[in-house]
Amino acid sequence: MQKSIFKQMTDEQLAIRFQSIGDTLAFAELYNRHFSKLYHYCYTIICNTEEAADIAQDTFAKAAEKIHHLKTPAQFSAWLFRIARNACIDQAKERKRHQSACTDNSAPIAEEEFDMEEALALEATIEQIVLLMEQLSPEARAILMAKYFDGRSIQELTEILGLSESAIKMRLSRARHRILKLYNRPPRLAS
């Protein structure tokens, strides 16, 4: 299988391929798609370039080792970021423990505080949106996944789907509007 074929596959297809036959090229494509975003995510929490790079690298190593536990390959990206978030929290706790054990009375280095409640709320919102996406048509779900989970550009989507740029933008707009409508819908009362 050529390398370019992997670029046309969704994260879900790549994750399934790696889970089922251990295809390292499939996992390499997942790494190429997500490492930069994952590194930046870790950096926003840790505020240290070396630690963020280490955590991002470790996250992929852990993901490769534990991918057989992933029951919903379509949620590979969310699962990957959850692993990274947990590692960042552990790192922040370790740093705090180390700082409190330090006998040096010098002024602490000003760092952005990690807001656990905000991170948990963001994760809950992402999980809710993933669940809401299941209520979309397969076409709307596929285009949203390709654009926002797989990181495909509008140009790539025009080539893959054989549609004009304006058609892609319109379909993305409609799918986003539908998700927003579902997200803002009041919850149904149980009968």
C-alpha positions as CSV (number, residue, x, y, z in Angstrom):
1,M,0.0,0.0,0.0
2,Q,1.4,3.4,-1.0
3,K,2.1,6.0,1.6
4,S,-0.3,8.5,-0.2
5,I,-3.2,6.2,0.3
6,F,-2.8,6.6,4.1
7,K,-3.3,10.3,3.6
8,Q,-6.7,9.7,2.2
9,M,-7.8,7.5,5.1
10,T,-9.7,8.8,8.1
11,D,-8.3,8.6,11.6
12,E,-10.8,5.9,12.3
13,Q,-9.6,3.8,9.4
14,L,-5.9,4.3,10.3
15,A,-6.6,3.4,14.0
16,I,-8.5,0.2,13.0
17,R,-5.7,-0.8,10.6
18,F,-3.1,-0.3,13.3
19,Q,-5.3,-2.2,15.9
20,S,-6.0,-5.1,13.6
21,I,-2.7,-5.7,11.7
22,G,-0.2,-3.5,13.5
23,D,0.5,-1.5,10.4
24,T,3.1,1.0,11.5
25,L,2.7,3.2,8.4
26,A,-0.9,3.7,9.5
27,F,0.2,4.8,13.0
28,A,2.9,7.0,11.5
29,E,0.2,8.8,9.5
30,L,-1.7,9.4,12.8
31,Y,1.5,10.7,14.3
32,N,2.1,13.1,11.4
33,R,-1.5,14.4,11.6
34,H,-1.7,15.0,15.3
35,F,1.8,15.5,16.8
36,S,2.0,19.2,16.3
37,K,-1.5,19.9,17.7
38,L,-0.8,17.6,20.6
39,Y,2.5,19.3,21.3
40,H,0.8,22.8,21.3
41,Y,-2.0,21.5,23.6
42,C,0.6,20.1,26.1
43,Y,2.5,23.4,25.9
44,T,-0.6,25.4,26.8
45,I,-0.9,23.4,29.9
46,I,2.7,22.9,30.9
47,C,4.3,26.1,29.5
48,N,7.6,24.4,28.9
49,T,8.8,23.4,25.4
50,E,10.9,20.4,26.4
51,E,8.3,18.9,28.8
52,A,5.5,19.5,26.3
53,A,7.6,17.7,23.5
54,D,8.4,14.8,25.9
55,I,4.7,14.4,27.0
56,A,3.5,14.5,23.3
57,Q,6.1,11.8,22.4
58,D,5.2,9.7,25.4
59,T,1.5,10.1,24.6
60,F,2.0,8.5,21.2
61,A,4.1,5.7,22.7
62,K,1.4,5.0,25.2
63,A,-1.3,5.2,22.5
64,A,0.6,2.7,20.3
65,E,0.9,0.4,23.3
66,K,-2.7,0.7,24.5
67,I,-4.6,1.2,21.2
68,H,-6.2,-2.3,21.5
69,H,-8.2,-0.8,24.5
70,L,-9.7,1.9,22.2
71,K,-13.3,0.6,21.6
72,T,-14.3,3.5,19.4
73,P,-11.6,4.2,16.8
74,A,-13.6,7.2,15.4
75,Q,-12.7,8.9,18.7
76,F,-8.9,8.3,18.3
77,S,-8.1,12.0,18.5
78,A,-10.2,12.7,21.6
79,W,-8.7,9.6,23.2
80,L,-5.2,10.7,22.3
81,F,-5.8,14.2,23.8
82,R,-7.2,12.6,27.0
83,I,-4.0,10.6,27.4
84,A,-2.0,13.8,27.0
85,R,-4.2,15.8,29.4
86,N,-3.7,13.2,32.1
87,A,0.0,13.2,31.5
88,C,0.1,17.0,31.7
89,I,-1.9,16.9,35.0
90,D,0.6,14.4,36.4
91,Q,3.5,16.5,35.3
92,A,1.9,19.7,36.8
93,K,1.4,17.8,40.1
94,E,4.9,16.5,40.1
95,R,6.3,20.0,39.4
96,K,4.1,21.4,42.3
97,R,5.3,18.7,44.6
98,H,9.0,19.4,43.6
99,Q,8.5,23.2,44.2
100,S,7.0,22.7,47.6
101,A,9.8,20.4,48.6
102,C,12.4,23.0,47.5
103,T,14.2,24.7,50.4
104,D,15.1,27.7,48.2
105,N,13.1,30.8,49.3
106,S,13.6,32.6,46.0
107,A,10.5,34.0,44.3
108,P,8.7,31.3,42.3
109,I,8.7,31.5,38.5
110,A,5.4,32.9,37.3
111,E,3.5,30.3,35.3
112,E,0.0,30.1,33.9
113,E,-2.1,28.1,36.3
114,F,-3.7,24.9,35.0
115,D,-7.5,25.1,35.5
116,M,-8.7,21.5,36.1
117,E,-12.4,22.5,36.0
118,E,-12.0,24.3,32.7
119,A,-10.1,21.3,31.2
120,L,-12.8,18.9,32.4
121,A,-15.6,21.1,31.0
122,L,-13.8,21.3,27.7
123,E,-13.4,17.5,27.6
124,A,-17.1,17.0,28.4
125,T,-18.0,19.4,25.6
126,I,-15.8,17.6,23.1
127,E,-17.3,14.2,24.1
128,Q,-20.9,15.7,23.8
129,I,-20.1,17.0,20.3
130,V,-18.7,13.6,19.3
131,L,-22.0,12.0,20.5
132,L,-24.1,14.6,18.7
133,M,-22.2,13.9,15.5
134,E,-23.7,10.4,15.5
135,Q,-27.1,12.1,14.9
136,L,-25.9,13.7,11.7
137,S,-26.1,12.1,8.3
138,P,-23.1,10.0,7.3
139,E,-22.1,12.6,4.7
140,A,-22.2,15.5,7.2
141,R,-20.4,13.5,9.8
142,A,-17.7,12.4,7.4
143,I,-17.0,16.0,6.2
144,L,-16.8,17.3,9.7
145,M,-14.5,14.5,10.8
146,A,-12.3,15.0,7.8
147,K,-12.1,18.8,8.4
148,Y,-11.8,19.0,12.2
149,F,-10.6,15.7,13.4
150,D,-8.3,14.7,10.5
151,G,-7.2,18.3,9.8
152,R,-8.0,18.2,6.1
153,S,-7.9,21.5,4.2
154,I,-10.7,22.8,2.0
155,Q,-8.5,22.1,-1.0
156,E,-7.9,18.5,0.1
157,L,-11.6,18.0,0.6
158,T,-12.4,19.3,-2.9
159,E,-9.9,16.8,-4.3
160,I,-11.2,13.9,-2.2
161,L,-14.9,14.5,-2.6
162,G,-14.8,15.9,-6.2
163,L,-16.8,19.0,-5.2
164,S,-16.2,22.7,-5.7
165,E,-14.7,24.8,-2.9
166,S,-18.0,26.6,-2.4
167,A,-19.9,23.3,-2.1
168,I,-17.4,22.0,0.5
169,K,-17.8,25.3,2.5
170,M,-21.6,25.1,2.3
171,R,-21.7,21.5,3.5
172,L,-19.3,22.3,6.3
173,S,-21.5,25.3,7.3
174,R,-24.7,23.2,7.2
175,A,-23.1,20.5,9.3
176,R,-21.7,23.0,11.9
177,H,-25.1,24.6,12.1
178,R,-26.8,21.3,12.7
179,I,-24.3,20.4,15.4
180,L,-24.9,23.8,17.1
181,K,-28.7,23.3,16.9
182,L,-28.4,19.9,18.5
183,Y,-26.0,21.2,21.1
184,N,-28.3,24.0,22.1
185,R,-31.4,21.9,22.1
186,P,-32.9,21.6,25.6
187,P,-32.6,18.1,27.0
188,R,-35.6,15.8,26.8
189,L,-37.3,14.8,30.0
190,A,-37.5,11.1,30.6
191,S,-41.0,9.6,30.4
